[in-house]
Amino acid sequence: MGLRALASHQRAAAAVAAALLALAALLLPGLALAQQFPALTGRVVDAANVIPADEEARLTQKLEALETQSQRQLVVVTLPDLQGYDIADYGYQLGRHWAIGDKERNDGALFIIAPNERRVRIEVGYGLEPVLTDGLSSLIIQQQVVPRFKAGDMAGGIEAGTDAIVAQLTLPEDQARKVAAEVQPRQDQVEDVLASTLFWLLMMFIFFVLPMLRRMRGGRRYHDSGLGSVILWSVLDGISRGGSSGGGGGGSSWGGGGGFSGGGGSFGGGGSSGSW
């Protein structure tokens, strides 16, 4: 399986997880949880308290230089926990909440590390997806970040990942696209096969598993109230978001500490995740 297919697999799986969570929230309201996001206090948000002060200062300087040179925003964020969410869904929502990147160009990105859950993700605003593709994001994670994390070098992995992202985002557009194209897989059909498999698994869940759950709860059958149609469209929307780079939220920018804020950028679920 190529890097792009692997990244698409992760992205589709995240969309499926988000859709199933939405279904559970509809049928079992007690399970619904609201995501809580850390405050945007600067270009480095070390909510997990794992980045040494000297490295945080270096990272901040590099991210400031990136924005000065390219007008693109990259935020490095560590999280103490993901609150039960998949990192891809959490990262997508965090990018929308912070509105990183320019409102017109949607050129923001997040480098997310959840050390306690051993998960890492590069979340890409959809305006950057042609140059910071899913495949390239996966390559950066697997080659620059994960080996250092496995060796216990958290600070080194964060800095190496940041350096690789910054290097790609400061290249001229044509050169950046060429670099991204060089890591694309030769087996594009894998993504279609995976999407089809996930679709049918979801249909089985909706039309077989959910009715059984409702009967066990003693409630009405979900299609009696038309809920089946709502669920179906929710799932299809989740699959669509997971398999494409379009869409995304955005919103107005809002300030953080030190005068830094997002610029209203949108995110469509692009990027890649990894673990160690």
QUIVENTA-V792531 format. One record per helix or strand of 3 or more residues. SS is the DSSP state (a for helix, b for strand). FROM is the first residue (numbers start at 0). TO is the last residue. Records with the same first field share a line. If there is no record, write none. Layout:
SS->FROM-TO + FROM-TO
//
This chain:
a->2-26 + 28-30 + 52-69 + 86-97 + 114-116 + 133-149 + 153-168 + 172-180 + 188-216 + 221-224 + 226-242 + 256-258
b->43-45 + 72-77 + 107-113 + 118-124 + 266-274
//
